[in-house]
Amino acid sequence: MTVDKQQYVLCSHCDLVIELTDITIGHKAICPRCNTILAKKSVNMKFRAAMYAVCSLIMIIVACGFIFIDIRLVGNFNGVSVLDIPKTLFFDKYSYISALFILFVLIFPIINLLIISLLCSKLTISKYRKRDLLIIYEKFKHWCMPEIFITGILVSFVKLMSYGSIGVTSTFWAFCLFVFFYIKAQVIFSPETIWEEIHTNNFAQTPLKVGKTAISQNLKLCGCCHAMMPIAYVKCPRCKQKSAVRNRDKIQWTIALLVTSLIIYIPANVFGIMITVVFGSPSTSTIMDGVIYMWQAGDVPVALVIFIASIVIPILKIISLSWLCYFAIAVKRKNKHDCLKMKKLYGAVEFIGKWSMIDIFVVSVVCSLVRNQQMMGVYPDIGVTFFATVVIITMIASQKFDPRLIWDRSTVKSYNK
């Protein structure tokens, strides 16, 4: 965000009060305690973010209108557009997976791109509308997965090559540009800059002590807009959302969700995720069957990608979040080194969590393309529903966890620099 002299920020990860001075263009401000990025300053943020957002919206309109992948299977041609994939899943009575595809790949990213375009445009928007748009943006940004879908398409190509000849059209490259422009818009856009236009982030009623935690000064952080305010405030004065000093009760939610995901993870791996019908003879394949098939076919890199994304990551995420909950609740004495390790672990869990959806997108693409009713067809199986649920529950569990609990009861030295 654009930083004026003597502006204070509150680190959302370690609860440290920090004073920021002018930031050079192209540079960032980093928390001296936990190394979290606090603020950044870029050239023409609004213009560049709006430009990439508009370009991305144009590309998705083009990509949705025409066939973007095709396959030639025993002399028969079958092509699908982006919209044909959820349609096929819906007709196969997997409306749950179809809805997830539409939301995560299309609706949520498009809504966020429209929000970026509006907030970065020269249109006159009231601060109340800006506030509402930013709240929607923050809620949706964790659930946008177009980059994971495009990766799933590339992985599915390897599997599809065993069925027939794969082709891509210019529409496929339009979708690739949509993903590229979307990522650029997300990276450049700074919600903090827009929040500062609504109101400054400091609602403290007493002088701030730099280098001390907010909780020790009877202050708390808004989880939505990252404003700092007295503990007595029930709602944030800037975004009007409820805020708590610490979300300790959410650790119970995190643990409950982890147990639930672990239970559902069993049928997700026991039941098949795809049914292949050849001359009327069906055969079911689980996630592990797909990994073994790719490995035996010589596609070792793809086998490793699926194995890591679909087997390793969900288990590691459950173990990591369990470890974080234990560290936050049970460990009484914490040093900076251990807290930094836990902070990095939480960051890794947040980053890689949604990449497990890659297997869901692989199944969606393969099932939509391989449809030769006389000879061969590939259909989703019940395991794909269980697996998608595991991914969603673990993502919610990580979002429920309050990373500031990692740093509570740790030794705090003076960071007044």
PASEBA-109912 format. One record per residue (C-alpha): residue number from 0; residue in three letters; y, x, z. Coordinates in Angstrom, 3 decimals, decimal comma. Example, Ala and Ser with C-alpha at 12.3 -4.5 7.8 and 13.67 -1.06 7.14 Angstrom:
# PASEBA-109912
  nr rest       c2       c1       c3
   0  ALA   -4,500   12,300    7,800
   1  SER   -1,060   13,670    7,140
This chain:
# PASEBA-109912
  nr rest       c2       c1       c3
   0  MET    0,000    0,000    0,000
   1  THR    3,623    1,045   -0,356
   2  VAL    4,543    2,623    2,961
   3  ASP    7,970    2,780    4,499
   4  LYS    9,017    5,195    7,219
   5  GLN    7,722    4,487   10,703
   6  GLN    5,222    1,906    9,602
   7  TYR    2,264    1,431   11,901
   8  VAL   -1,264    0,537   10,867
   9  LEU   -4,338   -0,283   12,858
  10  CYS   -7,614    1,213   11,651
  11  SER  -10,095   -1,574   10,961
  12  HIS  -13,069    0,667   11,757
  13  CYS  -12,117    2,525   14,946
  14  ASP   -9,162    0,474   16,311
  15  LEU   -6,765    3,459   16,401
  16  VAL   -3,009    2,864   16,153
  17  ILE   -1,514    5,218   13,563
  18  GLU    2,024    5,827   12,346
  19  LEU    2,437    6,317    8,615
  20  THR    5,295    8,034    6,847
  21  ASP    6,000    8,165    3,134
  22  ILE    2,865    8,591    0,989
  23  THR    3,153   10,581   -2,203
  24  ILE    2,227    8,695   -5,372
  25  GLY   -1,445    9,157   -6,130
  26  HIS   -2,319   10,071   -2,531
  27  LYS   -3,981    8,231    0,355
  28  ALA   -3,521    7,978    4,104
  29  ILE   -6,751    8,569    6,057
  30  CYS   -7,524    7,761    9,674
  31  PRO   -7,730   11,021   11,659
  32  ARG  -10,430    9,600   13,894
  33  CYS  -12,955    7,974   11,531
  34  ASN  -11,726    9,047    8,046
  35  THR  -11,230    5,473    6,854
  36  ILE   -8,718    5,027    4,036
  37  LEU   -5,697    3,289    5,570
  38  ALA   -3,286    3,074    2,668
  39  LYS   -2,738    4,318   -0,849
  40  LYS    0,143    4,491   -3,257
  41  SER   -0,277    4,271   -7,028
  42  VAL    2,073    4,070   -9,976
  43  ASN    2,769    0,574  -11,353
  44  MET   -0,045   -0,984   -9,338
  45  LYS    0,864   -4,539  -10,299
  46  PHE    1,246   -3,880  -14,011
  47  ARG   -1,962   -1,857  -14,332
  48  ALA   -4,062   -4,220  -12,221
  49  ALA   -2,795   -7,273  -14,137
  50  MET   -3,381   -5,551  -17,486
  51  TYR   -7,010   -4,715  -16,682
  52  ALA   -7,602   -8,168  -15,164
  53  VAL   -6,315   -9,952  -18,268
  54  CYS   -8,341   -7,679  -20,571
  55  SER  -11,445   -8,388  -18,501
  56  LEU  -10,872  -12,152  -18,722
  57  ILE  -10,510  -11,934  -22,500
  58  MET  -13,757   -9,974  -22,786
  59  ILE  -15,760  -12,452  -20,683
  60  ILE  -14,559  -15,338  -22,852
  61  VAL  -15,848  -13,491  -25,915
  62  ALA  -19,083  -12,467  -24,180
  63  CYS  -19,989  -15,998  -23,091
  64  GLY  -19,595  -17,577  -26,502
  65  PHE  -22,244  -15,787  -28,553
  66  ILE  -25,718  -14,232  -28,405
  67  PHE  -25,532  -10,800  -26,778
  68  ILE  -29,229   -9,766  -26,535
  69  ASP  -32,117  -10,605  -28,854
  70  ILE  -35,818   -9,783  -29,149
  71  ARG  -38,241   -9,924  -32,048
  72  LEU  -41,661  -10,909  -30,727
  73  VAL  -44,570  -11,090  -33,203
  74  GLY  -42,289  -12,087  -36,058
  75  ASN  -40,282  -14,565  -34,007
  76  PHE  -36,630  -14,063  -33,131
  77  ASN  -35,123  -15,139  -29,828
  78  GLY  -31,560  -14,449  -28,732
  79  VAL  -29,650  -15,447  -25,615
  80  SER  -26,033  -15,536  -24,522
  81  VAL  -24,828  -14,931  -20,987
  82  LEU  -24,725  -18,688  -20,350
  83  ASP  -28,262  -19,177  -21,712
  84  ILE  -29,738  -17,163  -18,817
  85  PRO  -28,784  -19,564  -15,970
  86  LYS  -29,563  -22,495  -18,277
  87  THR  -33,118  -21,218  -18,790
  88  LEU  -33,578  -20,667  -15,058
  89  PHE  -32,354  -24,195  -14,385
  90  PHE  -34,825  -25,749  -16,845
  91  ASP  -37,600  -23,685  -15,241
  92  LYS  -36,731  -25,511  -11,984
  93  TYR  -35,208  -22,433  -10,389
  94  SER  -31,765  -23,960   -9,929
  95  TYR  -31,225  -21,814   -6,795
  96  ILE  -31,465  -18,570   -8,800
  97  SER  -29,460  -20,154  -11,620
  98  ALA  -26,650  -21,035   -9,187
  99  LEU  -26,656  -17,514   -7,710
 100  PHE  -26,353  -16,050  -11,207
 101  ILE  -23,425  -18,281  -12,147
 102  LEU  -21,600  -17,596   -8,874
 103  PHE  -22,175  -13,843   -8,520
 104  VAL  -21,889  -12,797  -12,178
 105  LEU  -19,354  -15,267  -13,561
 106  ILE  -17,433  -17,599  -11,236
 107  PHE  -16,541  -15,286   -8,331
 108  PRO  -15,480  -12,342  -10,557
 109  ILE  -13,465  -14,618  -12,846
 110  ILE  -11,697  -16,269   -9,883
 111  ASN  -10,798  -12,866   -8,427
 112  LEU   -9,531  -11,641  -11,795
 113  LEU   -7,346  -14,744  -12,101
 114  ILE   -6,018  -14,115   -8,573
 115  ILE   -5,166  -10,507   -9,435
 116  SER   -3,435  -11,663  -12,621
 117  LEU   -1,343  -14,227  -10,734
 118  LEU   -0,415  -12,017   -7,786
 119  CYS    0,533   -9,087  -10,020
 120  SER    2,454  -11,155  -12,552
 121  LYS    6,178  -11,861  -12,548
 122  LEU    5,616  -15,531  -11,786
 123  THR    7,443  -16,904   -8,761
 124  ILE    4,777  -17,663   -6,165
 125  SER    5,564  -18,779   -2,644
 126  LYS    4,315  -16,636    0,212
 127  TYR    2,063  -19,499    1,310
 128  ARG    0,318  -19,593   -2,070
 129  LYS    0,043  -15,797   -2,033
 130  ARG   -1,575  -16,029    1,385
 131  ASP   -4,118  -18,606    0,202
 132  LEU   -4,964  -16,595   -2,910
 133  LEU   -5,468  -13,402   -0,918
 134  ILE   -7,767  -15,161    1,547
 135  ILE   -9,908  -16,449   -1,339
 136  TYR   -9,914  -12,974   -2,907
 137  GLU  -11,127  -11,343    0,319
 138  LYS  -13,913  -13,890    0,741
 139  PHE  -15,206  -13,554   -2,818
 140  LYS  -14,929   -9,819   -3,466
 141  HIS  -18,135   -8,940   -1,575
 142  TRP  -20,132  -11,370   -3,703
 143  CYS  -19,045  -10,236   -7,167
 144  MET  -21,918   -8,525   -8,995
 145  PRO  -21,222   -8,130  -12,736
 146  GLU  -21,831   -4,364  -12,548
 147  ILE  -25,245   -4,970  -10,967
 148  PHE  -26,113   -7,482  -13,689
 149  ILE  -25,276   -5,017  -16,473
 150  THR  -27,472   -2,430  -14,732
 151  GLY  -30,241   -5,036  -14,520
 152  ILE  -29,940   -5,606  -18,271
 153  LEU  -30,410   -1,892  -18,961
 154  VAL  -33,460   -1,771  -16,678
 155  SER  -34,927   -4,893  -18,322
 156  PHE  -34,671   -3,231  -21,745
 157  VAL  -37,410   -0,812  -20,741
 158  LYS  -39,732   -3,662  -19,775
 159  LEU  -38,801   -5,749  -22,813
 160  MET  -39,634   -2,903  -25,193
 161  SER  -43,315   -3,459  -24,336
 162  TYR  -43,042   -7,040  -25,637
 163  GLY  -41,092   -6,532  -28,839
 164  SER  -38,053   -5,043  -30,577
 165  ILE  -34,808   -5,302  -28,606
 166  GLY  -31,404   -5,697  -30,190
 167  VAL  -27,852   -6,010  -28,917
 168  THR  -24,847   -7,521  -30,646
 169  SER  -21,143   -6,766  -30,431
 170  THR  -20,976   -9,473  -27,758
 171  PHE  -23,042   -7,225  -25,487
 172  TRP  -20,395   -4,510  -25,774
 173  ALA  -17,741   -7,136  -25,006
 174  PHE  -19,596   -7,884  -21,770
 175  CYS  -19,751   -4,156  -20,984
 176  LEU  -15,970   -4,002  -21,452
 177  PHE  -15,602   -7,027  -19,169
 178  VAL  -17,445   -5,132  -16,426
 179  PHE  -15,469   -1,926  -17,046
 180  PHE  -12,078   -3,679  -16,945
 181  TYR  -13,189   -5,684  -13,898
 182  ILE  -14,031   -2,508  -11,965
 183  LYS  -10,733   -0,882  -12,972
 184  ALA   -8,766   -3,948  -11,828
 185  GLN  -10,593   -3,994   -8,487
 186  VAL   -9,994   -0,293   -7,862
 187  ILE   -6,282   -0,410   -8,736
 188  PHE   -5,394   -3,691   -7,040
 189  SER   -4,049   -3,277   -3,500
 190  PRO   -4,137   -6,483   -1,413
 191  GLU   -2,163   -4,680    1,326
 192  THR    0,830   -4,467   -0,985
 193  ILE    0,843   -8,237   -1,478
 194  TRP    0,360   -8,852    2,257
 195  GLU    3,402   -6,675    2,939
 196  GLU    5,421   -8,880    0,585
 197  ILE    4,495  -11,875    2,742
 198  HIS    5,259  -10,174    6,076
 199  THR    4,939   -6,772    7,683
 200  ASN    1,677   -6,086    9,478
 201  ASN    3,223   -5,402   12,909
 202  PHE    3,518   -8,349   15,321
 203  ALA    3,363   -6,242   18,479
 204  GLN    5,880   -7,251   21,138
 205  THR    5,828   -3,930   22,991
 206  PRO    6,367   -0,321   21,823
 207  LEU    3,230    1,082   20,215
 208  LYS    1,474    4,197   21,484
 209  VAL    0,355    6,186   18,478
 210  GLY   -3,061    7,826   18,792
 211  LYS   -4,355    5,239   21,269
 212  THR   -6,657    2,318   20,581
 213  ALA   -5,201   -1,134   20,108
 214  ILE   -7,441   -2,717   22,733
 215  SER   -6,036   -0,346   25,356
 216  GLN   -2,549   -1,645   24,449
 217  ASN   -3,571   -5,335   24,573
 218  LEU   -3,485   -5,571   20,787
 219  LYS   -6,012   -6,750   18,260
 220  LEU   -6,563   -6,630   14,515
 221  CYS   -6,716   -9,573   12,138
 222  GLY   -9,997   -9,388   10,269
 223  CYS   -8,492  -11,054    7,202
 224  CYS   -5,101   -9,429    6,500
 225  HIS   -5,360   -6,449    8,908
 226  ALA   -2,190   -7,310   10,800
 227  MET   -1,857   -6,179   14,415
 228  MET   -0,887   -8,682   17,091
 229  PRO   -1,073   -9,287   20,844
 230  ILE   -4,462  -10,278   22,240
 231  ALA   -3,021  -13,603   23,421
 232  TYR   -2,520  -14,797   19,824
 233  VAL   -5,270  -17,200   18,758
 234  LYS   -4,315  -17,146   15,082
 235  CYS   -2,782  -14,415   12,967
 236  PRO    0,925  -15,153   12,308
 237  ARG    0,621  -13,743    8,783
 238  CYS   -2,552  -15,295    7,343
 239  LYS   -3,085  -18,122    9,897
 240  GLN   -6,749  -17,138   10,349
 241  LYS   -8,412  -16,999   13,770
 242  SER   -8,929  -13,519   15,155
 243  ALA  -10,807  -12,048   18,099
 244  VAL  -10,430   -8,826   20,030
 245  ARG  -14,068   -7,973   19,334
 246  ASN  -16,716  -10,010   17,603
 247  ARG  -19,440   -9,147   20,123
 248  ASP  -21,093  -12,540   19,730
 249  LYS  -21,588  -11,744   16,064
 250  ILE  -24,052   -9,010   17,002
 251  GLN  -26,354  -11,844   18,049
 252  TRP  -25,820  -13,363   14,612
 253  THR  -26,570  -10,017   12,995
 254  ILE  -29,794   -9,593   14,953
 255  ALA  -30,890  -13,175   14,255
 256  LEU  -30,213  -12,749   10,535
 257  LEU  -32,105   -9,442   10,467
 258  VAL  -35,150  -11,043   12,076
 259  THR  -34,939  -13,904    9,573
 260  SER  -34,685  -11,525    6,612
 261  LEU  -37,652   -9,506    7,884
 262  ILE  -39,770  -12,664    8,079
 263  ILE  -38,753  -13,795    4,583
 264  TYR  -39,283  -10,267    3,213
 265  ILE  -43,053  -10,684    3,703
 266  PRO  -43,528  -13,603    1,247
 267  ALA  -40,968  -11,978   -1,076
 268  ASN  -43,428   -9,112   -1,582
 269  VAL  -46,688  -11,053   -1,252
 270  PHE  -45,868  -13,757   -3,790
 271  GLY  -45,247  -12,957   -7,435
 272  ILE  -41,783  -12,801   -8,928
 273  MET  -42,876  -13,282  -12,567
 274  ILE  -45,640  -15,155  -14,361
 275  THR  -46,682  -13,807  -17,773
 276  VAL  -48,570  -16,271  -19,978
 277  VAL  -50,487  -14,746  -22,919
 278  PHE  -52,395  -17,191  -25,149
 279  GLY  -52,377  -19,703  -22,313
 280  SER  -53,714  -17,272  -19,718
 281  PRO  -51,246  -16,763  -16,828
 282  SER  -50,979  -13,614  -14,704
 283  THR  -48,682  -13,122  -11,723
 284  SER  -46,896   -9,861  -10,912
 285  THR  -45,216   -8,900   -7,653
 286  ILE  -42,336   -6,453   -7,211
 287  MET  -44,775   -3,627   -6,498
 288  ASP  -46,823   -4,553   -9,587
 289  GLY  -43,703   -4,039  -11,681
 290  VAL  -43,085   -0,625  -10,131
 291  ILE  -46,714    0,450  -10,799
 292  TYR  -46,549   -0,860  -14,374
 293  MET  -43,375    1,117  -15,124
 294  TRP  -44,828    4,250  -13,526
 295  GLN  -48,088    4,057  -15,483
 296  ALA  -46,164    3,394  -18,700
 297  GLY  -44,298    6,674  -18,211
 298  ASP  -40,961    5,091  -17,323
 299  VAL  -40,706    7,001  -14,042
 300  PRO  -36,869    6,798  -13,658
 301  VAL  -36,899    3,007  -14,107
 302  ALA  -39,866    2,675  -11,730
 303  LEU  -37,927    4,656   -9,128
 304  VAL  -34,796    2,519   -9,616
 305  ILE  -36,748   -0,715   -9,057
 306  PHE  -38,714    0,766   -6,146
 307  ILE  -35,579    2,022   -4,390
 308  ALA  -33,491   -1,097   -5,063
 309  SER  -36,167   -3,687   -4,320
 310  ILE  -38,445   -2,044   -1,742
 311  VAL  -36,626    0,816   -0,019
 312  ILE  -33,068   -0,541    0,247
 313  PRO  -33,929   -3,905    1,924
 314  ILE  -36,112   -2,185    4,529
 315  LEU  -33,593    0,603    5,149
 316  LYS  -30,801   -1,947    5,435
 317  ILE  -32,690   -3,914    8,103
 318  ILE  -33,521   -0,711   10,017
 319  SER  -29,961    0,633    9,691
 320  LEU  -28,308   -2,572   10,903
 321  SER  -30,767   -2,757   13,802
 322  TRP  -29,868    0,812   14,723
 323  LEU  -26,155   -0,003   14,524
 324  CYS  -26,606   -3,002   16,821
 325  TYR  -28,509   -0,869   19,314
 326  PHE  -25,835    1,840   19,174
 327  ALA  -23,040   -0,703   19,702
 328  ILE  -24,737   -2,504   22,600
 329  ALA  -26,949   -0,034   24,438
 330  VAL  -25,386    3,416   24,065
 331  LYS  -22,934    3,915   26,921
 332  ARG  -21,633    7,402   26,199
 333  LYS  -20,549    8,049   22,635
 334  ASN  -19,065   11,156   21,119
 335  LYS  -17,049   11,358   17,916
 336  HIS  -19,844   13,039   15,967
 337  ASP  -22,323   10,199   16,671
 338  CYS  -19,708    7,541   15,947
 339  LEU  -18,863    9,164   12,610
 340  LYS  -22,544    9,147   11,654
 341  MET  -22,801    5,471   12,540
 342  LYS  -19,628    4,724   10,591
 343  LYS  -21,042    6,459    7,500
 344  LEU  -24,292    4,558    7,931
 345  TYR  -22,413    1,256    8,073
 346  GLY  -20,416    2,200    4,966
 347  ALA  -23,632    3,010    3,109
 348  VAL  -25,187   -0,313    4,151
 349  GLU  -22,106   -2,203    2,937
 350  PHE  -22,100   -0,372   -0,410
 351  ILE  -25,777   -0,502   -1,387
 352  GLY  -26,656   -3,889    0,100
 353  LYS  -26,039   -6,054   -2,948
 354  TRP  -27,746   -3,620   -5,342
 355  SER  -31,090   -5,116   -4,365
 356  MET  -30,075   -8,051   -6,576
 357  ILE  -30,889   -5,864   -9,573
 358  ASP  -34,509   -7,069   -9,557
 359  ILE  -33,362  -10,702   -9,596
 360  PHE  -31,248  -10,011  -12,674
 361  VAL  -34,112   -8,144  -14,387
 362  VAL  -36,359  -11,185  -13,891
 363  SER  -33,614  -13,497  -15,163
 364  VAL  -33,103  -11,524  -18,386
 365  VAL  -36,809  -11,019  -19,141
 366  CYS  -37,682  -14,670  -18,474
 367  SER  -34,844  -15,869  -20,704
 368  LEU  -35,796  -13,683  -23,673
 369  VAL  -39,605  -13,709  -23,769
 370  ARG  -40,281  -17,290  -24,785
 371  ASN  -42,788  -17,567  -27,635
 372  GLN  -44,479  -20,817  -26,741
 373  GLN  -47,509  -20,230  -29,018
 374  MET  -48,359  -16,688  -27,919
 375  MET  -46,426  -15,411  -24,906
 376  GLY  -43,959  -16,512  -22,277
 377  VAL  -42,546  -15,039  -19,082
 378  TYR  -41,459  -17,328  -16,260
 379  PRO  -39,999  -16,771  -12,766
 380  ASP  -42,267  -17,240   -9,763
 381  ILE  -41,615  -18,319   -6,180
 382  GLY  -41,313  -14,726   -4,917
 383  VAL  -37,978  -14,307   -6,704
 384  THR  -36,487  -17,079   -4,537
 385  PHE  -37,662  -15,421   -1,324
 386  PHE  -36,384  -12,018   -2,429
 387  ALA  -32,932  -13,325   -3,408
 388  THR  -32,707  -15,002    0,002
 389  VAL  -33,534  -11,704    1,738
 390  VAL  -30,723   -9,936   -0,122
 391  ILE  -28,186  -12,657    0,711
 392  ILE  -29,152  -12,830    4,394
 393  THR  -28,927   -9,046    4,848
 394  MET  -25,523   -9,047    3,159
 395  ILE  -24,298  -11,740    5,549
 396  ALA  -25,763   -9,772    8,474
 397  SER  -23,789   -6,650    7,541
 398  GLN  -20,591   -8,669    7,172
 399  LYS  -21,100  -10,232   10,617
 400  PHE  -21,291   -6,806   12,266
 401  ASP  -17,991   -5,552   13,734
 402  PRO  -17,716   -1,784   13,038
 403  ARG  -15,149   -1,347   15,840
 404  LEU  -17,995   -1,819   18,325
 405  ILE  -19,304    1,567   17,170
 406  TRP  -16,258    3,283   18,670
 407  ASP  -15,956    1,302   21,889
 408  ARG  -16,711    3,372   25,013
 409  SER  -16,325    6,581   23,010
 410  THR  -14,125    9,436   24,159
 411  VAL  -10,628    9,027   22,724
 412  LYS   -8,446   12,071   22,496
 413  SER   -4,831   12,021   21,402
 414  TYR   -4,357   11,675   17,640
 415  ASN   -0,564   11,654   17,758
 416  LYS    0,271   13,975   14,891
